[in-house]
Amino acid sequence: MRHQRARDLHQFFMTPPMPCPYLPGRLERRLVTELSGPDVKQFHDTLSLNGFRRSHSIAYAPNCPDCQACLPIRIVADEFQPGRTHRRIETANAHLIAQICHPTATPEQYDLFFRYQHDRHRDGEMSRMDFEDYQALIEETPLDTMIIEFRTTDGVLRAVCLMDNVCDGLSAVYSFFDPDMEKSSLGTFMVLWLIRRAQKMKLPYVYLGFWIKNAGKMAYKSNFQPGEVFRSSAWVRLESPRSP
């Protein structure tokens, strides 16, 4: 009942329809609420268990007209077994050193973020973010949030992952990497790192935000099996694709 009372104290809002950033010709709407108050951790945990995603100090879930393509997705970390491609990626990036830091934005991170956005998402809203916008992305969090920096042995920053600790796992809020290192599959490597950390912490899940089967930028998330998606108010197993 405690979680129910917490939800009753918070207001939810619907965003106006906007063009979908993933599927051309479709509209996007979100159900949004502010993450605040003395019960913020419990409130966020409840939302996370019900398919919500965090950005800054808000939580949101898709609520799109005439479309249910966008599904919350999580990896069942305690059952995950890496495939051949996963093992190759881990071996190729074994020289990188992961440093777990408090969520503090730095000019070094922003330089990498800027290069990543302009190489891979030049037309997206995030490509127009200045340092203050980036600082808000990293530091505006009411939760137990960490930033993971992946560096070479001589200290060069190659990848960054913003991560929330939630009640039953780890949640990847946002990640980016050196666009010159695309062949190293650093995005996949960071997900594998989160899975390994969840396993060490004996946490069952790694949350990856939303998944769209036919959207190239999101489709990769189904390559980590077993996975679950939040559909019809419940987490259900995702049909396994061919093992990578």
GROMACS elastic network, one bead per residue, 0.5 to 0.9 nm:
[ bonds ]
;  ai    aj funct       b0    kb
    1     4     6  0.50068   500
    1     5     6  0.62939   500
    1     6     6  0.86500   500
    2     5     6  0.52862   500
    2     6     6  0.63008   500
    2     7     6  0.88465   500
    2    42     6  0.87349   500
    3     7     6  0.63038   500
    3     8     6  0.87321   500
    3    39     6  0.88747   500
    3    42     6  0.67815   500
    3    43     6  0.65689   500
    3    46     6  0.67805   500
    4     7     6  0.52333   500
    4     8     6  0.63990   500
    4    43     6  0.89797   500
    4    46     6  0.89546   500
    5     8     6  0.50566   500
    5     9     6  0.66553   500
    6     9     6  0.54322   500
    6    10     6  0.70351   500
    6    39     6  0.67281   500
    6    40     6  0.85033   500
    6    42     6  0.78347   500
    6    43     6  0.60870   500
    7    10     6  0.54619   500
    7    11     6  0.81077   500
    7    43     6  0.66590   500
    7    46     6  0.84894   500
    7    47     6  0.89394   500
    8    11     6  0.77300   500
   10    33     6  0.71482   500
   10    34     6  0.75331   500
   10    35     6  0.85386   500
   10    36     6  0.86247   500
   10    43     6  0.89470   500
   11    32     6  0.85272   500
   11    33     6  0.61046   500
   11    34     6  0.76154   500
   12    31     6  0.65773   500
   12    32     6  0.55029   500
   12    34     6  0.78580   500
   13    30     6  0.81606   500
   13    31     6  0.57041   500
   13    32     6  0.51355   500
   13    33     6  0.63340   500
   14    29     6  0.69248   500
   14    30     6  0.57502   500
   14    32     6  0.62029   500
   14    33     6  0.89971   500
   14    63     6  0.81207   500
   15    18     6  0.83660   500
   15    28     6  0.86405   500
   15    29     6  0.55212   500
   15    30     6  0.53829   500
   15    31     6  0.66423   500
   15    32     6  0.73474   500
   16    28     6  0.81801   500
   16    29     6  0.61037   500
   16    30     6  0.80013   500
   17    20     6  0.87329   500
   17    27     6  0.57190   500
   17    28     6  0.54109   500
   17    29     6  0.50387   500
   17    30     6  0.83678   500
   17    64     6  0.78888   500
   17    65     6  0.82200   500
   18    21     6  0.87616   500
   18    26     6  0.84861   500
   18    27     6  0.53259   500
   18    28     6  0.51456   500
   18    29     6  0.66278   500
   19    22     6  0.88586   500
   19    23     6  0.85466   500
   19    24     6  0.76855   500
   19    25     6  0.71813   500
   19    26     6  0.61070   500
   19    28     6  0.58786   500
   19    29     6  0.89510   500
   20    23     6  0.56784   500
   20    24     6  0.65253   500
   20    25     6  0.73596   500
   20    26     6  0.54700   500
   20    29     6  0.85153   500
   21    24     6  0.73148   500
   21    26     6  0.87526   500
   21    27     6  0.87695   500
   21    28     6  0.80742   500
   21   124     6  0.82643   500
   22    26     6  0.86696   500
   22   212     6  0.82515   500
   22   215     6  0.62531   500
   22   216     6  0.86258   500
   22   217     6  0.79477   500
   22   218     6  0.86479   500
   23    26     6  0.59904   500
   23    27     6  0.84603   500
   23   212     6  0.89572   500
   23   214     6  0.84611   500
   23   215     6  0.69580   500
   24    27     6  0.85341   500
   26    64     6  0.88518   500
   26    65     6  0.86732   500
   26    66     6  0.87556   500
   26    67     6  0.79793   500
   27    64     6  0.66832   500
   27    65     6  0.69156   500
   27    66     6  0.86426   500
   27    67     6  0.83376   500
   28    62     6  0.74355   500
   28    63     6  0.74107   500
   28    64     6  0.50757   500
   28    65     6  0.72675   500
   28    67     6  0.85964   500
   29    61     6  0.86920   500
   29    62     6  0.61627   500
   29    63     6  0.52366   500
   29    65     6  0.71723   500
   30    60     6  0.61679   500
   30    61     6  0.55483   500
   30    64     6  0.68152   500
   31    52     6  0.88756   500
   31    59     6  0.83136   500
   31    60     6  0.53622   500
   31    61     6  0.52831   500
   31    62     6  0.63039   500
   31    63     6  0.60111   500
   32    52     6  0.89001   500
   32    58     6  0.68285   500
   32    59     6  0.57692   500
   32    61     6  0.67749   500
   32    62     6  0.89589   500
   33    57     6  0.88689   500
   33    58     6  0.56623   500
   33    59     6  0.54748   500
   33    60     6  0.64764   500
   34    57     6  0.61550   500
   34    59     6  0.63502   500
   34    60     6  0.88521   500
   35    40     6  0.58889   500
   35    41     6  0.84962   500
   35    43     6  0.76900   500
   35    44     6  0.70001   500
   35    54     6  0.86752   500
   35    56     6  0.88502   500
   35    57     6  0.52576   500
   35    58     6  0.51496   500
   35    59     6  0.65700   500
   35   141     6  0.86294   500
   35   142     6  0.69467   500
   35   143     6  0.88099   500
   36    39     6  0.75223   500
   36    40     6  0.52814   500
   36    41     6  0.88067   500
   36    43     6  0.87414   500
   36    57     6  0.74677   500
   36    58     6  0.84841   500
   36   142     6  0.70295   500
   37    40     6  0.53770   500
   37    41     6  0.89874   500
   38    41     6  0.80509   500
   39    42     6  0.55165   500
   39    43     6  0.59253   500
   39    44     6  0.85276   500
   40    44     6  0.59411   500
   40    45     6  0.84564   500
   40   142     6  0.72208   500
   40   143     6  0.75668   500
   41    44     6  0.51616   500
   41    45     6  0.60998   500
   41    46     6  0.86192   500
   41   142     6  0.79187   500
   41   143     6  0.63089   500
   41   144     6  0.82693   500
   41   166     6  0.82050   500
   41   167     6  0.87217   500
   42    45     6  0.50489   500
   42    46     6  0.62251   500
   42    47     6  0.86613   500
   42   167     6  0.83797   500
   43    46     6  0.52270   500
   43    47     6  0.63373   500
   43    48     6  0.86837   500
   44    48     6  0.59765   500
   44    49     6  0.85220   500
   44    52     6  0.83714   500
   44    54     6  0.84079   500
   44    59     6  0.76309   500
   44   143     6  0.83116   500
   44   166     6  0.80625   500
   45    48     6  0.50147   500
   45    49     6  0.61982   500
   45    50     6  0.86534   500
   45   166     6  0.60556   500
   45   167     6  0.59037   500
   45   168     6  0.83893   500
   46    49     6  0.52125   500
   46    50     6  0.64682   500
   46    52     6  0.88076   500
   46   167     6  0.88588   500
   47    51     6  0.64486   500
   47    52     6  0.52292   500
   47    53     6  0.78802   500
   47    59     6  0.76527   500
   47    60     6  0.86878   500
   48    51     6  0.52738   500
   48    53     6  0.65557   500
   48    54     6  0.84527   500
   48    59     6  0.86662   500
   48   166     6  0.77693   500
   48   167     6  0.87842   500
   48   171     6  0.89692   500
   48   207     6  0.87349   500
   49    52     6  0.74221   500
   49   167     6  0.88686   500
   49   168     6  0.86579   500
   49   230     6  0.89258   500
   49   235     6  0.86161   500
   50    61     6  0.89163   500
   50    72     6  0.88443   500
   50   230     6  0.73727   500
   50   233     6  0.70199   500
   50   234     6  0.76066   500
   50   235     6  0.83867   500
   51    60     6  0.86487   500
   51    61     6  0.65974   500
   51    62     6  0.89481   500
   51    71     6  0.80496   500
   51    72     6  0.53499   500
   51    73     6  0.79364   500
   51   209     6  0.83065   500
   51   210     6  0.86950   500
   51   229     6  0.84837   500
   51   230     6  0.59611   500
   51   231     6  0.87439   500
   51   233     6  0.84313   500
   51   234     6  0.88247   500
   51   235     6  0.85315   500
   52    59     6  0.60484   500
   52    60     6  0.52506   500
   52    62     6  0.82033   500
   52    72     6  0.74404   500
   52   209     6  0.81218   500
   53    58     6  0.83856   500
   53    59     6  0.53254   500
   53    60     6  0.53353   500
   53    61     6  0.62525   500
   53    72     6  0.81286   500
   53   171     6  0.87770   500
   53   173     6  0.79300   500
   53   209     6  0.60949   500
   53   210     6  0.81451   500
   54    57     6  0.70938   500
   54    58     6  0.58021   500
   54    60     6  0.64670   500
   54   141     6  0.88840   500
   54   164     6  0.88645   500
   54   173     6  0.68602   500
   54   209     6  0.86975   500
   55    58     6  0.55749   500
   55    59     6  0.62901   500
   55    60     6  0.79210   500
   55   137     6  0.72740   500
   55   140     6  0.85741   500
   55   141     6  0.81309   500
   55   173     6  0.72253   500
   55   174     6  0.89199   500
   56    59     6  0.82216   500
   56   136     6  0.68920   500
   56   137     6  0.56203   500
   56   138     6  0.75179   500
   56   139     6  0.76785   500
   56   141     6  0.54630   500
   56   142     6  0.82824   500
   57   140     6  0.60404   500
   57   141     6  0.53731   500
   57   142     6  0.63102   500
   57   143     6  0.86747   500
   58   141     6  0.87268   500
   61    72     6  0.82688   500
   62    68     6  0.82997   500
   62    70     6  0.69243   500
   62    71     6  0.79443   500
   62    72     6  0.87668   500
   62   210     6  0.88520   500
   63    67     6  0.83060   500
   63    68     6  0.80273   500
   64    67     6  0.55726   500
   64    68     6  0.69147   500
   64    70     6  0.87170   500
   65    68     6  0.82779   500
   67    70     6  0.78574   500
   68    71     6  0.71885   500
   68   231     6  0.88617   500
   69   211     6  0.80241   500
   69   212     6  0.57197   500
   69   213     6  0.73891   500
   69   214     6  0.85463   500
   70   210     6  0.60541   500
   70   211     6  0.56356   500
   70   212     6  0.50193   500
   70   213     6  0.81705   500
   71   209     6  0.82712   500
   71   210     6  0.52065   500
   71   211     6  0.51819   500
   71   212     6  0.65123   500
   71   213     6  0.89489   500
   71   229     6  0.60709   500
   71   230     6  0.60906   500
   71   231     6  0.69358   500
   72   207     6  0.81917   500
   72   208     6  0.76179   500
   72   209     6  0.55342   500
   72   211     6  0.60964   500
   72   228     6  0.83308   500
   72   229     6  0.54604   500
   72   230     6  0.53131   500
   72   231     6  0.80412   500
   72   235     6  0.88905   500
   73   206     6  0.88309   500
   73   207     6  0.62836   500
   73   208     6  0.58196   500
   73   209     6  0.59157   500
   73   210     6  0.56314   500
   73   211     6  0.60454   500
   73   221     6  0.78407   500
   73   222     6  0.83560   500
   73   227     6  0.70108   500
   73   228     6  0.56637   500
   73   230     6  0.65326   500
   73   235     6  0.85906   500
   73   238     6  0.87125   500
   74    77     6  0.86614   500
   74   171     6  0.86482   500
   74   205     6  0.62960   500
   74   206     6  0.54584   500
   74   208     6  0.56175   500
   74   209     6  0.74585   500
   74   210     6  0.87444   500
   74   221     6  0.86771   500
   74   226     6  0.89060   500
   74   227     6  0.57401   500
   74   228     6  0.53837   500
   74   229     6  0.64991   500
   74   230     6  0.85975   500
   74   235     6  0.89198   500
   75    78     6  0.87512   500
   75    79     6  0.87615   500
   75    80     6  0.76999   500
   75   195     6  0.79673   500
   75   204     6  0.82860   500
   75   205     6  0.54835   500
   75   206     6  0.50806   500
   75   207     6  0.63857   500
   75   208     6  0.76272   500
   75   221     6  0.87151   500
   75   222     6  0.86806   500
   75   224     6  0.64907   500
   75   225     6  0.65362   500
   75   226     6  0.61577   500
   75   228     6  0.63293   500
   75   229     6  0.89666   500
   76    79     6  0.57307   500
   76    80     6  0.62812   500
   76   195     6  0.86877   500
   76   204     6  0.58596   500
   76   206     6  0.68180   500
   76   224     6  0.86592   500
   76   225     6  0.71648   500
   76   226     6  0.55844   500
   76   227     6  0.56165   500
   76   228     6  0.71751   500
   77    80     6  0.50607   500
   77    81     6  0.86083   500
   77   169     6  0.85740   500
   77   194     6  0.88768   500
   77   195     6  0.55235   500
   77   196     6  0.78074   500
   77   198     6  0.65591   500
   77   199     6  0.62374   500
   77   202     6  0.88513   500
   77   203     6  0.73270   500
   77   204     6  0.52688   500
   77   205     6  0.50016   500
   77   206     6  0.62351   500
   77   225     6  0.84966   500
   77   226     6  0.79221   500
   77   227     6  0.86199   500
   78    81     6  0.88101   500
   78   195     6  0.83050   500
   78   198     6  0.77839   500
   78   199     6  0.57837   500
   78   202     6  0.72903   500
   78   203     6  0.70957   500
   78   204     6  0.51197   500
   78   205     6  0.72164   500
   79   204     6  0.81454   500
   79   225     6  0.80987   500
   79   226     6  0.68125   500
   80   195     6  0.78910   500
   80   199     6  0.89752   500
   80   224     6  0.74493   500
   80   225     6  0.59847   500
   80   226     6  0.61729   500
   80   227     6  0.87968   500
   81   224     6  0.86591   500
   81   225     6  0.75316   500
   81   226     6  0.85406   500
   82    85     6  0.78708   500
   82    86     6  0.54267   500
   82    87     6  0.62270   500
   82   192     6  0.84402   500
   82   224     6  0.79773   500
   82   225     6  0.84106   500
   82   243     6  0.89652   500
   82   244     6  0.85816   500
   83    86     6  0.51622   500
   83    87     6  0.62995   500
   83    88     6  0.87045   500
   83   224     6  0.88584   500
   83   243     6  0.62724   500
   83   244     6  0.56146   500
   84    87     6  0.52293   500
   84    88     6  0.62869   500
   84    89     6  0.87806   500
   84   243     6  0.82912   500
   84   244     6  0.64568   500
   85    88     6  0.50420   500
   85    89     6  0.62355   500
   85    90     6  0.86714   500
   85   243     6  0.87290   500
   85   244     6  0.54503   500
   86    89     6  0.51633   500
   86    90     6  0.62316   500
   86    91     6  0.86429   500
   86   188     6  0.79021   500
   86   189     6  0.78696   500
   86   192     6  0.76426   500
   86   244     6  0.71287   500
   87    90     6  0.51126   500
   87    91     6  0.61458   500
   87    92     6  0.85755   500
   88    91     6  0.51595   500
   88    92     6  0.61150   500
   88    93     6  0.87180   500
   89    92     6  0.50771   500
   89    93     6  0.62846   500
   89    94     6  0.84647   500
   89   184     6  0.69969   500
   89   185     6  0.66772   500
   89   186     6  0.80996   500
   89   188     6  0.76892   500
   89   189     6  0.63019   500
   89   192     6  0.89992   500
   90    93     6  0.53293   500
   90    94     6  0.58485   500
   90   188     6  0.89633   500
   90   189     6  0.62130   500
   90   192     6  0.76423   500
   90   193     6  0.84732   500
   91    94     6  0.50741   500
   91    95     6  0.82856   500
   92    95     6  0.76492   500
   92   184     6  0.70016   500
   93    96     6  0.57104   500
   93   184     6  0.71701   500
   93   185     6  0.87457   500
   93   186     6  0.78170   500
   93   189     6  0.73717   500
   94    97     6  0.79120   500
   95   151     6  0.84806   500
   95   152     6  0.64126   500
   95   153     6  0.68343   500
   96   150     6  0.57971   500
   96   151     6  0.52480   500
   96   153     6  0.67076   500
   96   158     6  0.82579   500
   97   149     6  0.79502   500
   97   150     6  0.54099   500
   97   151     6  0.51513   500
   97   152     6  0.61968   500
   97   153     6  0.68358   500
   97   155     6  0.86874   500
   98   148     6  0.63556   500
   98   149     6  0.56403   500
   98   151     6  0.65664   500
   98   193     6  0.88737   500
   99   147     6  0.82337   500
   99   148     6  0.55766   500
   99   149     6  0.51025   500
   99   150     6  0.63579   500
   99   151     6  0.77865   500
  100   146     6  0.66060   500
  100   147     6  0.59834   500
  100   149     6  0.65807   500
  100   150     6  0.89675   500
  101   104     6  0.76933   500
  101   146     6  0.57702   500
  101   147     6  0.52087   500
  101   148     6  0.61245   500
  101   149     6  0.75339   500
  102   139     6  0.89174   500
  102   145     6  0.71851   500
  102   146     6  0.50848   500
  102   147     6  0.60020   500
  102   148     6  0.86480   500
  103   138     6  0.57449   500
  103   139     6  0.54841   500
  103   140     6  0.87296   500
  103   141     6  0.84588   500
  103   145     6  0.63945   500
  103   146     6  0.52200   500
  103   147     6  0.52169   500
  103   148     6  0.88059   500
  103   162     6  0.76372   500
  104   135     6  0.74617   500
  104   138     6  0.64397   500
  104   139     6  0.58558   500
  104   146     6  0.87801   500
  104   147     6  0.77127   500
  105   108     6  0.84621   500
  105   109     6  0.67220   500
  105   110     6  0.73832   500
  105   131     6  0.85247   500
  105   134     6  0.72636   500
  105   135     6  0.51497   500
  105   136     6  0.83717   500
  105   137     6  0.86353   500
  105   138     6  0.60085   500
  105   139     6  0.68639   500
  106   109     6  0.52715   500
  106   110     6  0.63274   500
  106   111     6  0.87509   500
  106   131     6  0.86898   500
  106   135     6  0.78730   500
  107   111     6  0.61065   500
  107   112     6  0.87216   500
  107   131     6  0.74951   500
  108   111     6  0.52578   500
  108   112     6  0.65915   500
  108   113     6  0.87252   500
  108   157     6  0.78307   500
  109   112     6  0.52493   500
  109   113     6  0.61053   500
  109   114     6  0.85924   500
  109   149     6  0.86753   500
  109   157     6  0.77581   500
  109   159     6  0.86636   500
  109   160     6  0.74995   500
  110   114     6  0.58995   500
  110   115     6  0.84729   500
  110   130     6  0.84536   500
  110   131     6  0.64511   500
  110   134     6  0.68345   500
  110   135     6  0.84092   500
  111   114     6  0.51511   500
  111   115     6  0.62890   500
  111   116     6  0.86280   500
  111   131     6  0.89380   500
  112   115     6  0.52098   500
  112   116     6  0.61336   500
  112   117     6  0.86569   500
  112   157     6  0.79061   500
  112   158     6  0.77888   500
  112   159     6  0.78941   500
  112   160     6  0.86381   500
  112   176     6  0.77788   500
  112   177     6  0.67863   500
  112   178     6  0.62435   500
  112   179     6  0.84985   500
  113   116     6  0.50898   500
  113   117     6  0.61332   500
  113   118     6  0.86334   500
  113   127     6  0.87942   500
  113   134     6  0.83835   500
  113   160     6  0.85333   500
  113   175     6  0.89057   500
  113   176     6  0.63102   500
  113   177     6  0.72608   500
  113   178     6  0.82023   500
  114   117     6  0.52460   500
  114   118     6  0.61862   500
  114   119     6  0.85101   500
  114   126     6  0.88373   500
  114   127     6  0.68150   500
  114   128     6  0.87040   500
  114   129     6  0.80892   500
  114   130     6  0.84826   500
  115   118     6  0.53199   500
  115   119     6  0.60601   500
  115   120     6  0.85514   500
  115   127     6  0.89354   500
  115   177     6  0.87051   500
  115   178     6  0.73289   500
  115   179     6  0.69480   500
  116   119     6  0.52422   500
  116   120     6  0.59895   500
  116   121     6  0.75366   500
  116   122     6  0.88530   500
  116   127     6  0.86080   500
  116   176     6  0.64569   500
  116   177     6  0.62816   500
  116   178     6  0.62511   500
  116   179     6  0.54666   500
  116   180     6  0.89547   500
  117   120     6  0.54154   500
  117   122     6  0.58435   500
  117   123     6  0.87709   500
  117   124     6  0.79277   500
  117   126     6  0.68353   500
  117   127     6  0.50019   500
  117   128     6  0.86404   500
  117   176     6  0.83185   500
  117   179     6  0.88566   500
  118   121     6  0.57370   500
  118   123     6  0.80751   500
  118   124     6  0.88911   500
  118   127     6  0.58892   500
  118   128     6  0.89215   500
  119   122     6  0.61594   500
  119   179     6  0.65498   500
  120   123     6  0.87680   500
  120   179     6  0.76523   500
  121   124     6  0.52918   500
  121   125     6  0.84246   500
  121   126     6  0.77560   500
  121   127     6  0.65053   500
  122   125     6  0.83770   500
  122   126     6  0.83969   500
  122   127     6  0.56730   500
  122   128     6  0.85545   500
  123   126     6  0.85156   500
  123   127     6  0.69043   500
  123   128     6  0.88112   500
  124   127     6  0.56363   500
  124   128     6  0.77078   500
  125   128     6  0.57398   500
  125   129     6  0.73569   500
  126   129     6  0.52683   500
  126   130     6  0.89536   500
  126   133     6  0.88771   500
  126   134     6  0.87634   500
  127   130     6  0.85702   500
  128   133     6  0.89882   500
  129   132     6  0.77524   500
  129   133     6  0.53379   500
  129   134     6  0.63095   500
  130   133     6  0.52919   500
  130   134     6  0.63019   500
  130   135     6  0.86449   500
  131   135     6  0.59880   500
  131   136     6  0.86159   500
  132   136     6  0.62758   500
  132   137     6  0.87164   500
  133   136     6  0.51654   500
  133   137     6  0.64032   500
  133   138     6  0.89086   500
  134   137     6  0.50084   500
  134   138     6  0.64110   500
  134   139     6  0.85798   500
  135   138     6  0.52518   500
  135   139     6  0.58247   500
  135   140     6  0.78227   500
  136   139     6  0.52335   500
  136   140     6  0.51244   500
  136   141     6  0.85781   500
  137   140     6  0.61175   500
  137   141     6  0.82458   500
  138   141     6  0.74472   500
  138   145     6  0.89539   500
  138   147     6  0.79797   500
  138   162     6  0.71207   500
  139   142     6  0.89932   500
  139   145     6  0.88125   500
  141   144     6  0.79136   500
  141   145     6  0.69943   500
  142   145     6  0.81500   500
  143   164     6  0.69848   500
  143   165     6  0.77461   500
  143   166     6  0.86132   500
  144   163     6  0.86911   500
  144   164     6  0.59353   500
  144   165     6  0.56518   500
  144   166     6  0.78754   500
  145   162     6  0.73597   500
  145   163     6  0.57107   500
  145   165     6  0.62086   500
  146   161     6  0.84127   500
  146   162     6  0.61250   500
  146   163     6  0.53411   500
  146   164     6  0.63649   500
  146   165     6  0.79355   500
  147   160     6  0.69878   500
  147   161     6  0.57018   500
  147   163     6  0.60153   500
  147   164     6  0.87063   500
  148   159     6  0.82284   500
  148   160     6  0.55796   500
  148   161     6  0.50487   500
  148   162     6  0.63847   500
  148   163     6  0.74932   500
  149   157     6  0.68693   500
  149   158     6  0.77472   500
  149   159     6  0.60618   500
  149   161     6  0.67427   500
  149   162     6  0.89697   500
  150   155     6  0.89512   500
  150   156     6  0.84087   500
  150   157     6  0.60214   500
  150   158     6  0.57447   500
  150   159     6  0.50919   500
  150   160     6  0.61829   500
  150   161     6  0.84694   500
  150   190     6  0.87131   500
  151   154     6  0.76769   500
  151   155     6  0.53545   500
  151   156     6  0.51899   500
  151   158     6  0.55697   500
  151   159     6  0.72217   500
  152   155     6  0.51764   500
  152   156     6  0.52185   500
  152   157     6  0.67519   500
  152   158     6  0.71984   500
  153   156     6  0.75270   500
  157   160     6  0.79787   500
  157   177     6  0.85986   500
  157   178     6  0.81103   500
  158   176     6  0.87800   500
  158   177     6  0.56796   500
  158   178     6  0.52517   500
  158   179     6  0.89775   500
  158   181     6  0.79816   500
  158   186     6  0.83437   500
  159   175     6  0.75005   500
  159   176     6  0.58077   500
  159   178     6  0.62017   500
  159   186     6  0.70232   500
  159   187     6  0.82335   500
  159   190     6  0.81068   500
  160   174     6  0.83898   500
  160   175     6  0.55426   500
  160   176     6  0.55495   500
  160   177     6  0.62288   500
  160   190     6  0.83110   500
  161   172     6  0.70079   500
  161   173     6  0.75638   500
  161   174     6  0.59177   500
  161   176     6  0.66770   500
  161   177     6  0.86968   500
  161   190     6  0.71887   500
  162   171     6  0.85940   500
  162   172     6  0.62086   500
  162   173     6  0.54045   500
  162   174     6  0.52259   500
  162   175     6  0.60665   500
  163   170     6  0.67464   500
  163   171     6  0.55333   500
  163   173     6  0.54041   500
  163   174     6  0.72965   500
  163   175     6  0.86498   500
  163   194     6  0.88511   500
  164   169     6  0.87295   500
  164   170     6  0.58962   500
  164   171     6  0.50058   500
  164   172     6  0.65947   500
  164   173     6  0.67803   500
  165   168     6  0.82912   500
  165   169     6  0.64173   500
  165   171     6  0.63539   500
  166   169     6  0.53543   500
  166   170     6  0.57742   500
  166   171     6  0.67730   500
  167   170     6  0.82968   500
  167   203     6  0.86487   500
  168   203     6  0.57879   500
  168   204     6  0.61621   500
  168   205     6  0.62379   500
  168   206     6  0.85023   500
  169   198     6  0.64094   500
  169   201     6  0.87004   500
  169   202     6  0.85853   500
  169   204     6  0.58865   500
  169   206     6  0.55044   500
  169   207     6  0.73319   500
  170   194     6  0.71729   500
  170   195     6  0.83984   500
  170   197     6  0.86267   500
  170   198     6  0.66446   500
  170   203     6  0.77751   500
  170   204     6  0.89054   500
  170   205     6  0.65800   500
  170   207     6  0.61533   500
  170   208     6  0.89282   500
  171   194     6  0.86559   500
  171   205     6  0.84060   500
  171   206     6  0.57171   500
  171   208     6  0.63389   500
  171   209     6  0.77221   500
  172   175     6  0.73741   500
  172   191     6  0.80425   500
  172   194     6  0.80570   500
  172   206     6  0.74387   500
  172   207     6  0.61079   500
  172   208     6  0.55324   500
  172   209     6  0.72146   500
  173   207     6  0.85975   500
  173   208     6  0.75665   500
  173   209     6  0.73327   500
  175   187     6  0.73851   500
  175   190     6  0.80470   500
  176   179     6  0.86307   500
  176   186     6  0.84220   500
  176   187     6  0.71455   500
  177   180     6  0.86786   500
  177   181     6  0.76977   500
  177   182     6  0.82224   500
  177   186     6  0.65636   500
  177   187     6  0.71182   500
  178   181     6  0.54561   500
  178   182     6  0.72192   500
  178   186     6  0.82731   500
  179   182     6  0.54147   500
  180   183     6  0.81283   500
  181   184     6  0.54804   500
  181   185     6  0.75457   500
  181   186     6  0.74532   500
  182   185     6  0.57243   500
  182   186     6  0.69692   500
  182   187     6  0.86468   500
  183   186     6  0.80638   500
  184   187     6  0.86292   500
  184   188     6  0.89677   500
  184   189     6  0.83339   500
  185   188     6  0.55198   500
  185   189     6  0.62394   500
  185   190     6  0.88767   500
  186   190     6  0.61227   500
  186   191     6  0.86920   500
  187   190     6  0.53660   500
  187   191     6  0.66486   500
  187   192     6  0.88820   500
  188   191     6  0.51890   500
  188   192     6  0.62774   500
  188   193     6  0.86423   500
  188   220     6  0.85079   500
  188   221     6  0.88935   500
  189   192     6  0.50490   500
  189   193     6  0.61430   500
  189   194     6  0.87273   500
  190   194     6  0.62908   500
  190   195     6  0.86795   500
  191   194     6  0.51048   500
  191   195     6  0.62948   500
  191   196     6  0.87212   500
  191   206     6  0.83705   500
  191   208     6  0.83962   500
  191   224     6  0.87450   500
  192   195     6  0.50197   500
  192   196     6  0.62102   500
  192   197     6  0.86020   500
  192   224     6  0.86095   500
  193   196     6  0.51200   500
  193   197     6  0.61805   500
  193   198     6  0.86082   500
  194   197     6  0.50448   500
  194   198     6  0.60732   500
  194   199     6  0.85461   500
  194   206     6  0.69331   500
  195   198     6  0.50923   500
  195   199     6  0.61819   500
  195   200     6  0.86927   500
  195   205     6  0.78955   500
  195   206     6  0.63193   500
  196   199     6  0.50903   500
  196   200     6  0.62895   500
  196   201     6  0.86779   500
  197   200     6  0.50701   500
  197   201     6  0.61823   500
  197   202     6  0.84838   500
  197   203     6  0.85352   500
  198   201     6  0.50241   500
  198   202     6  0.59603   500
  198   204     6  0.69104   500
  198   205     6  0.70252   500
  198   206     6  0.70302   500
  199   203     6  0.59615   500
  199   204     6  0.72578   500
  199   205     6  0.87249   500
  200   203     6  0.76958   500
  201   204     6  0.89199   500
  203   206     6  0.82374   500
  207   210     6  0.88538   500
  208   211     6  0.80386   500
  208   221     6  0.72804   500
  210   218     6  0.74944   500
  210   221     6  0.86897   500
  210   229     6  0.86964   500
  211   215     6  0.81269   500
  211   217     6  0.89900   500
  211   218     6  0.53518   500
  211   219     6  0.64364   500
  211   220     6  0.85553   500
  211   221     6  0.66443   500
  211   222     6  0.78029   500
  211   229     6  0.82028   500
  212   215     6  0.53589   500
  212   216     6  0.81813   500
  212   217     6  0.85198   500
  212   218     6  0.57340   500
  212   219     6  0.59619   500
  212   221     6  0.88759   500
  213   216     6  0.79460   500
  213   218     6  0.72451   500
  213   219     6  0.52093   500
  213   220     6  0.87532   500
  213   222     6  0.81122   500
  214   217     6  0.89837   500
  214   218     6  0.80510   500
  214   219     6  0.64190   500
  215   218     6  0.55437   500
  215   219     6  0.56745   500
  216   219     6  0.51526   500
  216   220     6  0.72834   500
  217   220     6  0.71615   500
  218   221     6  0.60415   500
  218   222     6  0.84302   500
  219   222     6  0.61598   500
  219   223     6  0.80189   500
  220   223     6  0.55259   500
  220   224     6  0.81204   500
  221   224     6  0.62688   500
  221   227     6  0.86680   500
  222   225     6  0.69176   500
  222   226     6  0.85420   500
  222   227     6  0.68009   500
  222   228     6  0.89848   500
  222   238     6  0.77387   500
  222   239     6  0.86146   500
  222   240     6  0.74279   500
  222   241     6  0.71303   500
  223   226     6  0.87223   500
  223   227     6  0.85055   500
  223   240     6  0.78832   500
  223   241     6  0.67825   500
  223   242     6  0.80168   500
  223   243     6  0.70509   500
  223   244     6  0.66326   500
  224   227     6  0.64725   500
  224   240     6  0.87289   500
  224   243     6  0.85236   500
  224   244     6  0.85770   500
  225   228     6  0.86172   500
  225   238     6  0.83386   500
  225   240     6  0.65916   500
  225   241     6  0.84252   500
  225   243     6  0.81678   500
  226   237     6  0.72833   500
  226   238     6  0.72599   500
  226   239     6  0.84668   500
  226   240     6  0.69974   500
  227   236     6  0.84296   500
  227   237     6  0.59380   500
  227   238     6  0.54004   500
  227   239     6  0.80337   500
  227   240     6  0.77779   500
  228   235     6  0.59131   500
  228   236     6  0.51987   500
  228   238     6  0.50003   500
  228   239     6  0.86409   500
  229   234     6  0.81061   500
  229   235     6  0.54073   500
  229   236     6  0.55437   500
  229   237     6  0.64760   500
  229   238     6  0.61222   500
  230   233     6  0.65004   500
  230   234     6  0.53899   500
  230   236     6  0.63463   500
  230   237     6  0.89552   500
  231   234     6  0.55268   500
  231   235     6  0.62746   500
  231   236     6  0.69107   500
  232   235     6  0.83077   500
  237   240     6  0.85218   500
  238   241     6  0.88680   500
  240   243     6  0.77329   500
  241   244     6  0.84159   500
